[in-house]
Amino acid sequence: MSSSQLTASQLTNTLAEVYAHGPGKDVRPAPARPYRRRPAGPAVSFAELAAVVGPAGARLVRTLGTALSPRRFEPWNGFNEHRAYPSPRAAHLVDVLLRHDGVDWLVDPVRELLCPASAESSVGAPDGSVELVLREHPARMPAGYGQLAGALAALEAGHVAGALAEAAAGHGLRYAVTTATATIITVGGPWLTVTLGPSTTPTWSRHRLRAVRSSGLSPRGFGADPRPLPAEAFERLVAAAYRPPAGSPATAGTQLRHTVAVGNVAGRAAGWYHLDPATAGRPGAVPPQPTRPGDATGQVQRAYSYPRTEVDVAGMPLAWLVSADLPAAVRVGGPAAYRRLLHAAGAAAQHVGTAAAEVGLFCRPVRAVREAAAEAAAGLPAGHDLIYLLLIGRSRVRDFAYDLSNPEVSP
């Protein structure tokens, strides 16, 4: 949709949705979740799916298992189970549906099954590829989140799409992502759709897929190890943001701006760093210099919704802001542009989080920040809105967890 086709009311309504996604909601304790019975009808196991798909079947089920299956259980954590991507309150706001001949099958990554959406569902032999629909369910969040739940669900969909892109690159499947139109799914949306297959040469090492995310356990509250973060770790995170796996929604996020509050990083002056897409992440590039020297992480702390006794943002080596000029994006791309940017931001955060896990860091994506104060401190351009904040550092202690991954499916 061009800017000439966008009506004033469409722009106003979309921007009203953007601003309704800010913090400050009365987030009440989560009610008891309703028991969700699996759809009726015979389910199909991942092993049966692999046999039906053919030569790429083994790669497909490994990709699904790596990206979607539970990875670990933390006895001390009130929100489980942990997968390759983060989910607020472990609510898992995104269902993955495998679509074949117009019929949807719910992917159950816990039991490694495909559950039929109707009694007529049947899985035939795909022609070398399968389509996945990432359906968002913001209503799974507590009612106190209000409209913010919609933004969280869209961000999680970006994370899931990013995790699938990483797993496909590691297991050797072609990967493409698009946004489903209303003619495909008429309730909510637009949803992300992912096409996996046919086989190709792996472009990611299995080591990257084995990296286990950390939620940053700390003896009191949530904070980072006070030792300086190696500069090499910072550079790997920057490279991850700008060199995502092929097809990831992050590659479409050219309108995203990455601005990092640097605190305790070896060889880097404290302050705000705007990452220039022309040079960021390129081997041999000159290290970036702060655009605004000073106590940047302390400024993020003052904009944060929780006190330092609960979340020690000021003591973290990195606080990573993802923003975009949302009014400009909507004027050019229409009302759906906002959701596309949320998806791109979630995928970019997924890749930064994976790179953090590789080097033993935690990466906790959050939205609990007063946007205007953070935007002003970071010196964001006029029109830019903060979409996502990533808190990054090294855990003070090593946390204990049970490994839930299936060695026959996971790398």
C-alpha positions as CSV (number, residue, x, y, z in Angstrom):
1,M,0.0,0.0,0.0
2,S,1.5,3.4,-1.0
3,S,1.3,6.5,1.1
4,S,-1.3,7.9,-1.3
5,Q,-3.6,5.0,-0.6
6,L,-3.2,5.2,3.2
7,T,-6.1,7.2,4.8
8,A,-5.6,9.5,7.7
9,S,-7.8,7.3,9.9
10,Q,-5.7,4.2,9.1
11,L,-2.5,6.0,10.1
12,T,-4.2,7.3,13.2
13,N,-5.5,3.9,14.2
14,T,-2.2,2.1,13.6
15,L,-0.3,4.7,15.6
16,A,-2.9,4.5,18.4
17,E,-2.1,0.7,18.5
18,V,1.6,1.4,18.7
19,Y,1.2,3.8,21.7
20,A,-1.2,1.5,23.4
21,H,1.6,-1.1,23.5
22,G,3.6,0.9,26.0
23,P,4.3,-0.1,29.6
24,G,2.4,1.0,32.7
25,K,-0.3,-1.6,32.5
26,D,-1.8,-3.0,35.7
27,V,-0.3,-6.5,35.2
28,R,-2.2,-8.7,37.6
29,P,-1.1,-12.2,38.6
30,A,-1.8,-14.8,35.9
31,P,-5.0,-16.7,36.3
32,A,-5.1,-20.5,36.1
33,R,-4.6,-21.5,32.5
34,P,-7.5,-23.3,30.9
35,Y,-6.8,-26.9,30.1
36,R,-6.3,-27.1,26.3
37,R,-7.2,-30.5,25.0
38,R,-5.4,-31.7,21.9
39,P,-7.5,-31.7,18.8
40,A,-9.5,-34.8,18.2
41,G,-8.4,-37.4,15.7
42,P,-5.3,-39.5,15.1
43,A,-2.0,-37.6,15.5
44,V,1.1,-38.1,13.3
45,S,4.5,-38.5,14.9
46,F,7.5,-36.6,13.8
47,A,9.0,-40.0,12.6
48,E,5.9,-40.6,10.4
49,L,6.2,-37.0,9.1
50,A,9.8,-37.6,8.1
51,A,8.9,-40.7,6.2
52,V,6.1,-39.0,4.3
53,V,8.2,-36.0,3.3
54,G,10.9,-38.1,1.8
55,P,14.7,-37.3,1.5
56,A,14.4,-34.0,3.4
57,G,12.1,-35.5,6.1
58,A,14.9,-36.1,8.6
59,R,16.2,-32.6,8.2
60,L,12.7,-31.3,8.6
61,V,11.9,-33.0,12.0
62,R,15.4,-32.0,13.3
63,T,14.7,-28.4,12.4
64,L,11.3,-28.5,14.1
65,G,12.7,-30.2,17.1
66,T,15.7,-27.9,17.4
67,A,13.7,-24.7,17.1
68,L,10.5,-25.6,18.9
69,S,11.0,-28.4,21.4
70,P,11.7,-27.8,25.1
71,R,15.4,-27.5,25.9
72,R,15.6,-27.4,29.6
73,F,13.7,-27.1,32.9
74,E,14.9,-24.8,35.7
75,P,13.7,-26.0,39.2
76,W,14.1,-22.4,40.6
77,N,12.3,-20.7,37.8
78,G,8.5,-20.0,38.1
79,F,8.1,-19.9,34.3
80,N,9.1,-23.1,32.4
81,E,9.8,-24.8,30.0
82,H,12.6,-23.1,28.1
83,R,13.0,-23.5,24.3
84,A,15.4,-22.0,21.8
85,Y,13.4,-18.7,21.9
86,P,12.1,-16.6,24.8
87,S,8.4,-16.4,25.7
88,P,6.9,-14.0,28.3
89,R,5.8,-15.9,31.3
90,A,6.5,-19.1,29.3
91,A,3.0,-18.5,27.9
92,H,4.0,-19.6,24.4
93,L,1.9,-17.1,22.5
94,V,2.6,-18.7,19.1
95,D,1.3,-21.9,17.7
96,V,3.1,-23.5,14.7
97,L,0.7,-25.0,12.2
98,L,1.9,-27.3,9.3
99,R,-0.2,-26.6,6.3
100,H,-0.7,-29.2,3.5
101,D,-3.4,-29.0,0.8
102,G,-5.2,-26.3,2.7
103,V,-5.4,-28.3,5.9
104,D,-3.6,-27.3,9.1
105,W,-1.9,-29.6,11.6
106,L,-0.9,-28.2,15.0
107,V,2.8,-28.9,15.7
108,D,3.1,-30.3,19.2
109,P,6.8,-30.0,20.0
110,V,6.6,-31.4,23.5
111,R,5.2,-34.8,22.3
112,E,6.8,-34.5,18.9
113,L,3.4,-34.9,17.1
114,L,1.3,-33.3,14.5
115,C,-2.3,-33.0,15.8
116,P,-5.1,-32.7,13.3
117,A,-7.2,-29.5,13.2
118,S,-10.2,-31.4,12.0
119,A,-11.3,-35.0,11.4
120,E,-10.6,-34.7,7.7
121,S,-7.0,-33.8,8.2
122,S,-4.5,-36.0,6.4
123,V,-0.8,-35.6,5.6
124,G,0.1,-36.4,2.0
125,A,3.5,-36.3,0.5
126,P,4.7,-32.6,0.1
127,D,6.7,-31.8,-3.0
128,G,10.0,-31.2,-1.3
129,S,8.9,-28.5,1.0
130,V,6.3,-27.7,3.8
131,E,4.6,-24.6,4.8
132,L,4.3,-23.5,8.5
133,V,1.9,-20.9,9.8
134,L,2.9,-19.0,13.0
135,R,-0.4,-18.2,14.6
136,E,-0.3,-15.6,17.4
137,H,-2.4,-16.0,20.6
138,P,-2.1,-12.8,22.7
139,A,-5.1,-13.8,24.8
140,R,-2.8,-16.3,26.6
141,M,-1.3,-13.5,28.5
142,P,-2.9,-12.3,31.8
143,A,-5.7,-9.8,31.1
144,G,-3.7,-7.1,32.9
145,Y,-1.3,-6.8,30.0
146,G,-4.1,-5.3,27.9
147,Q,-3.1,-4.4,24.3
148,L,0.6,-4.9,25.1
149,A,-0.1,-8.6,24.8
150,G,-0.6,-8.1,21.0
151,A,2.9,-6.6,20.7
152,L,4.4,-9.4,22.8
153,A,2.8,-12.1,20.6
154,A,4.1,-10.4,17.4
155,L,7.6,-10.1,18.9
156,E,7.5,-13.8,19.9
157,A,6.4,-14.8,16.4
158,G,9.6,-13.0,15.1
159,H,11.6,-15.0,17.6
160,V,10.0,-18.3,16.5
161,A,10.6,-17.4,12.8
162,G,14.2,-16.5,13.7
163,A,14.7,-19.8,15.6
164,L,13.4,-21.7,12.6
165,A,15.7,-19.8,10.3
166,E,18.7,-20.7,12.5
167,A,17.7,-24.4,12.7
168,A,17.1,-24.6,9.0
169,A,20.5,-23.1,8.3
170,G,22.1,-25.6,10.6
171,H,20.3,-28.7,9.3
172,G,20.4,-27.8,5.6
173,L,16.9,-26.7,4.6
174,R,16.0,-23.8,2.4
175,Y,14.0,-21.2,4.3
176,A,11.7,-18.5,3.3
177,V,9.3,-16.3,5.3
178,T,6.3,-14.2,4.2
179,T,3.3,-12.6,5.8
180,A,0.0,-14.4,5.3
181,T,-2.8,-12.4,3.8
182,A,-6.4,-12.2,5.0
183,T,-7.5,-14.6,2.2
184,I,-5.4,-17.4,3.8
185,I,-6.3,-16.8,7.5
186,T,-9.3,-14.6,8.3
187,V,-9.0,-14.5,12.1
188,G,-6.5,-11.9,13.4
189,G,-3.1,-11.6,11.8
190,P,-1.4,-11.0,9.5
191,W,0.5,-14.1,10.4
192,L,4.0,-15.1,9.4
193,T,4.3,-18.1,7.1
194,V,7.5,-20.1,6.8
195,T,8.5,-22.5,3.9
196,L,11.0,-25.2,4.8
197,G,12.8,-27.3,2.2
198,P,14.0,-28.7,0.0
199,S,17.5,-29.7,1.2
200,T,20.5,-27.5,0.8
201,T,24.0,-27.2,2.2
202,P,24.1,-26.3,5.9
203,T,25.4,-22.7,6.5
204,W,25.5,-22.7,10.3
205,S,27.6,-24.9,12.5
206,R,25.8,-27.3,14.9
207,H,27.7,-25.6,17.7
208,R,25.6,-22.5,17.2
209,L,22.4,-24.5,17.5
210,R,23.6,-26.2,20.8
211,A,24.0,-22.9,22.6
212,V,21.8,-22.8,25.6
213,R,20.1,-19.6,26.5
214,S,20.5,-18.3,30.1
215,S,17.9,-16.2,31.9
216,G,20.6,-14.6,34.0
217,L,20.2,-16.0,37.5
218,S,21.5,-13.7,40.3
219,P,21.7,-14.2,44.1
220,R,19.6,-11.0,44.7
221,G,17.4,-9.6,42.0
222,F,18.6,-9.8,38.4
223,G,22.0,-8.4,37.5
224,A,25.2,-9.1,35.7
225,D,28.6,-10.3,36.7
226,P,30.6,-7.1,37.4
227,R,33.7,-8.2,35.5
228,P,34.2,-6.4,32.1
229,L,32.6,-8.0,29.1
230,P,35.3,-8.9,26.4
231,A,35.1,-6.6,23.4
232,E,35.1,-9.7,21.2
233,A,31.8,-10.8,22.6
234,F,30.3,-7.4,21.9
235,E,31.5,-7.6,18.3
236,R,29.9,-11.0,17.9
237,L,26.6,-9.7,19.0
238,V,26.8,-6.8,16.5
239,A,27.6,-9.2,13.7
240,A,24.6,-11.4,14.7
241,A,22.3,-8.4,14.3
242,Y,23.5,-7.6,10.8
243,R,24.3,-11.0,9.4
244,P,21.2,-13.2,10.1
245,P,20.6,-16.5,8.5
246,A,19.1,-16.5,5.0
247,G,15.5,-15.7,4.8
248,S,15.1,-14.5,8.4
249,P,12.5,-11.8,9.0
250,A,15.4,-9.8,10.4
251,T,16.7,-9.4,6.9
252,A,13.6,-7.4,6.1
253,G,14.1,-5.1,9.0
254,T,16.2,-2.5,7.2
255,Q,14.1,0.2,8.9
256,L,15.2,-1.0,12.3
257,R,17.8,1.0,14.2
258,H,20.1,-0.6,16.7
259,T,21.4,1.7,19.5
260,V,23.4,0.1,22.3
261,A,24.0,1.5,25.8
262,V,27.6,0.3,26.6
263,G,28.7,0.1,30.2
264,N,31.4,-2.2,31.4
265,V,33.0,-3.5,28.2
266,A,36.7,-4.0,27.9
267,G,38.3,-1.5,25.4
268,R,35.0,0.4,24.8
269,A,34.2,3.8,26.3
270,A,30.9,3.9,28.2
271,G,28.1,5.6,26.3
272,W,25.5,5.3,23.6
273,Y,26.6,3.6,20.3
274,H,24.5,3.9,17.1
275,L,25.4,0.8,15.0
276,D,25.8,1.9,11.4
277,P,24.4,-0.8,9.0
278,A,27.1,0.1,6.4
279,T,30.0,-1.0,8.7
280,A,28.5,-2.9,11.7
281,G,29.5,-6.6,11.9
282,R,31.9,-6.5,8.9
283,P,35.3,-8.1,9.5
284,G,38.1,-5.6,9.8
285,A,35.7,-2.7,10.3
286,V,36.9,0.2,12.5
287,P,35.3,-0.3,16.0
288,P,32.4,2.1,16.6
289,Q,32.8,5.1,18.8
290,P,30.1,6.4,21.2
291,T,27.8,9.0,19.7
292,R,26.9,10.0,23.2
293,P,29.6,9.3,25.9
294,G,28.5,8.9,29.5
295,D,26.6,6.7,31.8
296,A,24.2,5.2,29.2
297,T,23.2,2.0,31.2
298,G,22.4,4.3,34.2
299,Q,20.1,6.3,31.9
300,V,18.4,3.1,30.9
301,Q,18.0,2.2,34.6
302,R,16.2,5.5,35.3
303,A,13.9,4.8,32.3
304,Y,13.3,1.2,33.5
305,S,10.0,0.2,35.2
306,Y,11.6,-1.7,38.0
307,P,14.0,-0.4,40.7
308,R,17.7,-1.3,40.6
309,T,17.2,-3.6,43.6
310,E,15.1,-5.9,41.4
311,V,16.8,-5.4,38.0
312,D,20.3,-4.0,38.0
313,V,20.3,-2.5,34.5
314,A,22.9,0.1,35.4
315,G,25.4,-2.7,36.3
316,M,25.0,-4.5,33.0
317,P,27.6,-4.3,30.3
318,L,25.0,-3.8,27.5
319,A,21.4,-2.6,27.1
320,W,20.4,-2.9,23.4
321,L,17.6,-0.7,22.0
322,V,15.7,-1.6,18.8
323,S,13.7,1.2,17.3
324,A,12.1,2.4,14.1
325,D,10.4,5.4,12.6
326,L,7.0,3.8,12.8
327,P,4.9,6.7,11.3
328,A,7.1,6.7,8.3
329,A,7.0,2.9,7.9
330,V,3.2,2.9,8.1
331,R,2.9,5.8,5.6
332,V,4.9,3.7,3.1
333,G,3.9,0.2,3.9
334,G,0.3,0.6,5.2
335,P,-1.1,-0.5,8.6
336,A,0.5,-4.0,8.4
337,A,4.0,-2.3,8.4
338,Y,4.0,-2.0,12.2
339,R,3.5,-5.8,12.7
340,R,6.2,-6.5,10.1
341,L,8.6,-4.4,12.1
342,L,7.6,-6.2,15.3
343,H,8.4,-9.5,13.6
344,A,11.7,-8.2,12.3
345,A,12.6,-6.9,15.7
346,G,11.8,-10.2,17.4
347,A,13.9,-12.1,14.8
348,A,16.8,-9.7,15.2
349,A,16.6,-10.2,19.0
350,Q,16.6,-13.9,18.5
351,H,19.8,-13.9,16.6
352,V,21.5,-11.5,19.1
353,G,20.4,-13.8,21.9
354,T,21.8,-16.9,20.1
355,A,25.1,-15.2,19.7
356,A,25.0,-14.2,23.4
357,A,24.4,-17.8,24.4
358,E,27.3,-18.9,22.2
359,V,29.7,-16.9,24.4
360,G,28.1,-17.7,27.7
361,L,26.0,-14.5,28.1
362,F,22.4,-14.0,29.0
363,C,20.1,-12.0,26.8
364,R,16.8,-11.0,28.3
365,P,14.3,-9.2,25.9
366,V,12.0,-6.9,27.8
367,R,9.4,-4.2,27.2
368,A,9.2,-2.8,30.8
369,V,10.7,0.6,30.0
370,R,9.3,4.1,29.8
371,E,9.9,4.6,26.1
372,A,10.1,8.4,26.0
373,A,12.9,8.6,28.6
374,A,14.9,5.9,26.9
375,E,14.5,7.4,23.5
376,A,15.6,10.8,24.7
377,A,18.6,9.4,26.5
378,A,19.7,7.4,23.4
379,G,19.3,10.4,21.2
380,L,17.0,8.6,18.8
381,P,15.9,10.6,15.7
382,A,12.5,12.3,15.7
383,G,9.8,9.9,14.9
384,H,11.6,6.8,16.2
385,D,9.8,4.6,18.7
386,L,11.5,2.1,20.9
387,I,10.2,-1.4,20.0
388,Y,12.4,-3.8,22.1
389,L,15.1,-3.7,24.8
390,L,17.6,-6.4,25.3
391,L,19.5,-6.7,28.6
392,I,22.8,-8.5,28.1
393,G,25.6,-9.7,30.4
394,R,27.2,-12.6,32.1
395,S,25.4,-14.3,34.9
396,R,26.8,-13.9,38.4
397,V,26.4,-17.6,39.1
398,R,26.0,-20.7,37.0
399,D,22.4,-21.9,37.1
400,F,21.3,-25.5,37.4
401,A,18.8,-27.0,34.9
402,Y,17.6,-30.3,33.5
403,D,18.3,-31.0,29.9
404,L,15.1,-31.8,28.1
405,S,16.4,-32.0,24.5
406,N,16.0,-35.2,22.6
407,P,19.4,-36.3,21.3
408,E,17.7,-38.0,18.3
409,V,16.1,-34.8,17.2
410,S,18.3,-31.9,18.6
411,P,21.8,-31.3,17.2
